Amino acid sequence: MAGALSGVRVIEIGEMVSAPYAARLMAGMGAEVIKIERPDTGDPARTRGPFPGSTPHPEKSGLFLFLNVNKLGVTLDLECAEGFALLEKLVQQCDVLIHNLPPPTMDRLGLDFERLERVNPALVMTTIGPYGLSGPKRNWRAEDLALWAAGGPCALNGDYRHPELPPLKAYGQQAGYQGGVHAAVATMGALMARMRDGKGQYVEVSVQEVLAGILEMTFGFWTYAGLVANRLGQKPVQPLEVMECRDGWIYVCCIEEHQWQSFVTLMGEPQWAKESIFSDRLQRAVNWDALRPLLQEWVGKQSVLDLYRQAQERRIPFAPVSSLGDLVNSEHLRARGFFAEIDHPVAGRWNYPGAPFCPQRTPWQIRSAAPILGQHNRDIFSGRLGLSISELGRLKEAGIV
């Protein structure tokens, strides 16, 4: 079946996560994505693990292989005039350009929308930057840790029972993924607008603002209650906690009274549950230091899956805390076809996470493995831009492709 974005051509000048993930989402919906990498070194993601056998290899990075399925790959030095001229020729043939180059690099290259709009007035150009393209931090660089802190989530993460511990960020490159998701949505919105009025436009994504914009309830706390939301305060209602079973972790949630009473029944009506200090969810929160050890003692003797099933039968919204191994072996995810096996000519055959959403008539699909560095240079530069094989060879010798 044709994807929802079949016929859309995207140029990606992406490194690491944000722009590559935005382009990956669009490629899965059928867009043709041409990924431009630096000659010789390529995307820095090629140097990040995990690697099969823990042996680094530029064509075997798990991060790169995941982010760049369904893409055509070319190399191009945008620092030189000949390289940038080839980019402009590609822009003439494409609908979208997505990149996450830092603003100082954009300035040095001359990668600005006004210049490329003259080449293709219908172009949608999306820039993903740490702090946006204006303001005092415009030219600042930032890795995931800095963005997670600047956007606010660090202050909210961690165990509220240990306020002496520092702020905590989520594992991995979550800021980049969030920036990529928002960039893909905004880019597709700009394409919809182009269908209406025939004009391209510039789309700007600030990852700091992306993260600040998804903080649950924090702005509401300040606006309506004058409170600064943080992880240090006691939760106003309980139980609402992750607890340890004998074989893993489970999220215990029973803040409604009928849920609590069902949980008490499941535990066998312990005598302590009748104490007045546990009489309602507010009292259970105030006296959580006394209640938690009693619950943990009982929960700690249970199996995660047995407790989960018993809670579900009683309409108590518990949930297992899945490890990565649990996810890979999940019967539910496999039944839904979430994972896809892909052959790569260098890395071999591996399982990949697949469709993050499932349109029925225009399915999200993985059609091809991530490209080898410069794999499609001849197809794109000679086949589409008309360079002769000898000219392509000259550009390669000069380090331009």
N, C-alpha and C positions, 0 to 999 in steps of 0.2 A: 504494500500500500504506500501511496505517496504521503510524506509527512506534512504536517501543518505548514512548515516553512520551506517546502520543496520549491526550488526556483530562486530562493534568496541566496545571494552570495555574500559571504562575510570574510573580511580580512582581520586576522587576529595578530596583533603585535603584543604578545602576552608573555610574562615571566612569572614563575611560581604559580600562584593560585587564582587570584581574583578574575583577571581577564580570561585566562584559559578555562575557568569553570563557567563563566558566562557564555563563552563560545561553545563549550561542551554541551550545555543545555540546549542551545539553538541548533547545534549539529544533530543532536538526538531527535529533534523535531523536523529534521530533513534539510536544514540549511547546508549549503556547501561552505565549509570553512577552510580558508588557506592560512595556515599558521606560519608566520615569518619568524625565523630564529637567526641569531648571530652566526656567521660562518665560523667554523672550527669548534666553538664552545657550545653554542645552542642555548636553550632555555636553562637557567640555573637549576630548575627543578630536576634536570637530568642528574644532578649530583646528590640529590636527596634520596634517602632510603624510604622504605626498606628495599633491599636488593636480595634476589635469590641467593641463598648460601652466604648472605652477609658480605658478598664481594662486590664492591662498587663497580658499576659499568654504566656508561652514558645511555645505553639502549635498554637498560633493565631496571630503571628506577620505578618502584611501585607508584610513587606519586605522579611521575610524568606519564606513565602508561595509563593510569586511571583518568587523568585530566584531559588527555588528548586523543581519545578514541574518536573515530569518524572524521578525522581531519586530514587534509593534504598538507604536506610539510615542505617548505622551501627555506633556503638560507639567503640572507641579503644584508649587506652592510649599509645601513641607512645614514652612516656618518659621512659618506662620500656622495658627490653629486650624481654619479652614474647610478648608484644604488637607490638614491631617493627618486631619481627620474623613473626607474622601474616601478617603484611603489606607486607613483602617480599614474603610470599606465595601468596598473592593477586596479587602482581606485576608479578609473574610468569604467571598468567592467563590473564593479561590485556595488552592492547596496549599502553595506555596513562596514565600518572600521571600528573595532574595539581594541583598546590598549590600556595598559597600566604603567606606562613609562612615567617616571617622576617629572614634575613640571620643569625643573632645570634642564633635564634631558630633552623634553619637548622643545624648549626654547632654543637649545643648541642645534637641534635637528631642523628647526623650522616646521615642526609637526603641529600646525595650527589649523583650525577648521576653516578659517577664511581662505587660506591657500588651497586646501583640498576641495572646498566648495566650488572654487572656480574651475577645477578640473571636472567635478561631477556635482552639479547643483542639487541632485536628488540624494546625495550622500547623507546617511545617518552616521555620525561619528560619536562614539561613547568613550569618555575618559574616566578611568577609575583612579582616584588619588587618595592618599592617606587623609588629607585635610581639605580637599577641594582645590579649586583654582583661584581662590581669592582669600583675603584675610592674611594676618601676620604669619601663619604657619604654612602658607602656600608651598614654599620650597623645602619644607622639612620632609625628611625621609622617616619611615616608621616600619618596623617589623611587627609581627602579629602581637607580641607582648605589649609593645607601646600602644598599639591601637586598642587592644582590649582594655588597657588601663585608661586611655584617653576617652574612650566611648562610654565608660561607666560600669560595664559588667564586672570588672575585677573587684570593685568595692562591694558587690552583692554576693560574690562567690565565696564559699567556705563554710565551715561549721560555726554556727552562731554561738555554740557553747564554749568556743575558744577564741574570745576576742583578742587575745594576745598574739594570735597568729596573723601573718601579713595577708593582704588581699591575694586572691587566687584567680588565675586565668584558666580557661578551658584548654584541654590538650589540643595540640596540633595547630592548624592554620584556620581556625574558625572565623576570624575576622575576614580573611580572604574569601572564604566560601560565602559568607553573608554579603560581602561586597559584590561578588559575582552574581548571586541570585538577584539582587536588586538591579544590577546593571542589565541583566538579561531582560527582566520585566520592563525596565524603562526603555530599552532599545526596541523591544517589540511594540511598545506603546507608540514610540516615534514612527515606526514603520506603518502602524495603523493610521496615524495622522497623515503620513505621506500619501497613503491610499486616498484619503479624503481631499487633500489640498494640493498634492503633487510636489510638495517641497520637502527637502531633507531638513535636518536640524542637528544641533549640537546637544549632547546629553552629558551631564556632569554628575559623577557619583563621588561623594565624600564618604570614605569608610567610617570615619569617626561619627558622622551624622547617621549613617546606617545603624551602627550599634546603639547610639543614643536613642534612636527612634524605636527600637524594639525592646526597651527596658520596661518590663511589665509593671504597671502601677506606680512607678517611681515619681513621675511628674504629677500624677494625681495626688499622691501623698503630700507633696509640697503645696500644690494649689489649694487643696480642700482642707488639709489638716495642719499645714505649716510644719510638717515633719520631713526630715531628710531620711529617705529609705536607705537602710543598710542591712547587712547580715547579722549585726550585733544584737539586735533586739529580740526578745522572746517572742515566739509566734503567738498571735492572739487566740488561736484555737488549736486544740490537739485532740487526738493523735494525728500528726501530719509529718511523718518521719521515715527515713530509711533505717531499717533494722537488719541485723544479721541472723540468718537461719543457720542450721548446721552445715549447709552445703552451698551457701551463697547469700545474696542480699535481696531484700524485698521492700517495696515501698508500702508503708502502712498508712492508709488514709481512711479514717472513719469519723469525720467531724460532725456529721448529721446524727441526731439522737438515735434514729432507728438503725443506723449503721453501727453505732457503738453498742447498742443492746444486742445486735446480732453477733458482734465480735465477742461480747461477754459470754453469750450462749455457746459460741464456738470454743471458747476457752474452758468451758465446763462450769460456768457460774462461780468463779473464785470469790471468796468471802471479801477480799479487799476491794472488789469492784463496787460493793455496796456502801463504801465509806462516803461521807458527805463531801469530802474534798475532791471527789471525782464525780460529782453529781451532774455536771453538765460540761459542755465543751470549753466554756470559759474557765470553770474551776479546774478542769483537767489541764489547761494551759498554765494557769497560775501555779499549780502543784505538779508540773511536769517533772521536776527533779525527783519527786517521790514516785510518780507513776511510771516513768520510763524504765527503771530497773525491773519493775514487776512485769511489764510487758516483754522486755528483752529476755527475761528468764524463760518465759513461756515460748516466745517466738524462736529463741535459740535452739530449742529442741525439735523444731519442725523442719521438714523439707520444703524448699522454696516452691516447687511445683505442686506438692500436696496442699500446702497452705493457700496457694494462689487459687487452685481449683475449688477448695472448700469455701473460700471467701467469695468467689464468683457465684457459686451456687446460692449464697445468702445475700447476693447483691451488695457486697462490701467491696469497694473499688481498690483492692490491693493490686500491685503489679510487680512482677519480677524485675530486678535490675539486671539487664542482659549484659554479659561480657561480650567481647568481640567474638569469642568462640561460640557463644550461644547464638549470636546473630548468624554467623556463617553456617551453623548447623540447624538453623530454625526450620522446622517442618512447615510453618506457615509461609515464610518467605520463599522457600523452595516451591511450595505449591502454587504460589502466585507468579513464579518465574522471575523473581527479582534479580537473581544472579545470572550472569552470562559467561560462558566459557569462550575465550578468544585466543586464537593462535597468533603469536608475534614471531616474525622470522628470526629474531635474536633472543628475545626473552623466553620464548616458548609458550606453552598453553597454561593459562591461569584463569581463575574465577574473578570476575569483576562485579561490583555493584552495578545494577542496570538502571531501569527506568525509575526516575523519582516521581513520575506521575503517569497516568495511563489513559490518554484520550482513546476512545473506542474506534473512531473512524480514521484517525490519523495517528497511529501509535508511535510512541517514542522508541527508537531502535538503536542498537549498536550494530553498525554495518562493517566497520573495519577497525583494525588495531591502530594504536598510535604510530605516527610515521617515524621512520629512521631519519636521522639528521640529513636534511637536504634530499629526501627520497624523491620528491616530485619537482625538482628543479627543471628537468628537461620538459616534463609535461606542461608546466606553467610558463616558463620563460621562452621556450621554443614553440611549444604547441599553441599557446594562447597569445603571447606577446610577439611572436614571429622572429625571435633571435635565431640566428644560424647556430649550428652545432659548434663551429669554430669560434664564433663570437662568445658563446656560452663558456667554451673552454678558456678563452682569454680572460673572461670575468672571474672564472674560478682561480686561475693562476694568480690574478691580481688580488685575490681575497675578497672580492666584492660579492660573490655568491658562494 
